[in-house]
Amino acid sequence: MFSPEKDRVYYETGIDEVEQYLLSKELYWSLNAHTTDLTKLTLGGLLLVRARLRGARTGGLEFFDQRLDAVRSNWRSAWDDKARREIHARSGLWHDYLNEYRRDAQGASRLYPQDVRNRAILALLDETSDSMDIFLQSVLLPGAFVWDAAVQDGFPQREFWFLYGTLKF
C-alpha cells in the first residue's frame, strides 16, 4: 500500500545521504527511513519513490528533485558505477522471479505486483531487458495498473507497459 508520507521521508532522507552512499562500497545503504516496500537506500529506490510521489502529485519536491539531479550530474562516474551494480543485482532478482513463474505460474503470478518493482526500477535506471521482456510480453495479459492507482500517473503505460496487466496461469 502506497504511503506518501513514508515515501517522502525516504526520498528526503535518502537525498541527504546520497553523496555519502555513492562514495561507499555498499549497494544497499542503511537508512533511518523506509517506505512500505523499501528498507534500504539505492539509486533505483530513490528514482522509484520520486516517480511515485510525482504520480501522486505530491507538492514541494522541487528542491529535492534539483538536489538529486545535481548529485547525479556532479558525481556522474560514481552514480554510473553504483547504478551498474544495482542493475546487475536487480536483473538477477527479476530473472529469478521469471524463472519461478516458469516453474509455478499460478503461485508466482500472485507475487507479480511486488516483484515487478525490480523491472520498474530497471526502467528507471535506463536499463532494458530484451530477452526477459520478450518472455514477459508473451505471458502478460494487458489490464489494469498493478499498483496503487494514486501513483499511476508517475508510470506512463507506454514506458511502463509491464505495470499494466496480470500474468497468465
Sequence and secondary structure as in RCSB ss.txt:
>XXXX:A:sequence
MFSPEKDRVYYETGIDEVEQYLLSKELYWSLNAHTTDLTKLTLGGLLLVRARLRGARTGGLEFFDQRLDAVRSNW
RSAWDDKARREIHARSGLWHDYLNEYRRDAQGASRLYPQDVRNRAILALLDETSDSMDIFLQSVLLPGAFVWDAA
VQDGFPQREFWFLYGTLKF
>XXXX:A:secstr
   HHHHHHHHHHHHHHHHHHHTSS SSEE S   SS  EE HHHHHHHHHHHHHTT SS HHHHHHHHHHHHHT
HHHHHHHHHHHHHHHHHHHHHHHHHHHH HHHHHHTHHHHHHHHHHHHHTT   HHHHHHHHHHEEEEEESS GG
GGGGS TTT GGGEEEE  
